């Protein structure tokens, strides 16, 4: 799964043609690690409709603060360069797909 940084966020997420699901994550966050396989499977399954990336909150404070991310994992879907949906907390793939249905 691709990682984005403060430096690459504009090009990789804001400028993306497909909707982008960004997971704001941290190495020290057990629920974030739990989401790794779920997001990898989602990225593979929805590759033609959705891009999935991760952003490490500790190494990328500018983007984290810009979107007022306080809890991990936080998921924000960007479409057309704008945040269109935000979700907080780990969830199974099926539920994540249901919650993304209206934005992809």
JOCOR-V982515 format. One record per residue. N is the residue number from 1. RES is the residue in one small letter. PHI is phi in whole degrees, -180 to 180 (NA if undefined). D_FIRST is the distance of its C-alpha to the first C-alpha in whole Angstrom. Layout:
# JOCOR-V982515
N/RES/PHI/D_FIRST  N/RES/PHI/D_FIRST
This chain:
# JOCOR-V982515
1/x/NA/0  2/x/-72/4  3/x/-110/7  4/x/-116/10  5/x/-128/13  6/x/-53/17  7/x/-72/18  8/x/-97/15  9/x/-58/15  10/x/-60/18  11/x/-71/16  12/x/-80/13  13/x/-112/14  14/x/-63/18  15/x/-91/18  16/x/-72/16  17/x/-77/17  18/x/-84/15  19/x/-59/15  20/x/-125/12  21/x/-95/11  22/x/-104/11  23/x/-98/11  24/x/-85/13  25/x/-136/13  26/x/-149/15  27/x/-59/15  28/x/-85/18  29/x/-101/17  30/x/-57/18  31/x/-63/17  32/x/-66/13  33/x/-64/13  34/x/-62/14  35/x/-78/12  36/x/-51/9  37/x/-64/10  38/x/-63/11  39/x/-69/8  40/x/-63/6  41/x/-66/10  42/x/-63/10  43/x/-60/7  44/x/-70/9  45/x/-67/13  46/x/-108/13  47/x/-55/11  48/x/-82/15  49/x/-119/15  50/x/-152/12  51/x/-103/9  52/x/-119/7  53/x/-136/6  54/x/-120/7  55/x/-131/11  56/x/-78/13  57/x/-68/16  58/x/-72/18  59/x/-92/17  60/x/-135/17  61/x/-67/20  62/x/-63/21  63/x/-68/19  64/x/-58/19  65/x/-70/23  66/x/-60/23  67/x/-103/21  68/x/53/23  69/x/-82/21  70/x/-117/22  71/x/-121/21  72/x/-121/18  73/x/-80/15  74/x/-113/16  75/x/-115/14  76/x/-127/16  77/x/-97/16  78/x/-110/17  79/x/-136/19  80/x/63/21  81/x/83/20  82/x/-116/21  83/x/-70/20  84/x/-116/21  85/x/-158/20  86/x/-134/20  87/x/-138/19  88/x/-123/19  89/x/103/19  90/x/-68/17  91/x/-155/18  92/x/-69/17  93/x/-58/15  94/x/-58/19  95/x/-68/20  96/x/-61/17  97/x/-61/17  98/x/-62/21  99/x/-71/20  100/x/-89/18  101/x/-57/21  102/x/-84/23  103/x/-118/20  104/x/-113/18
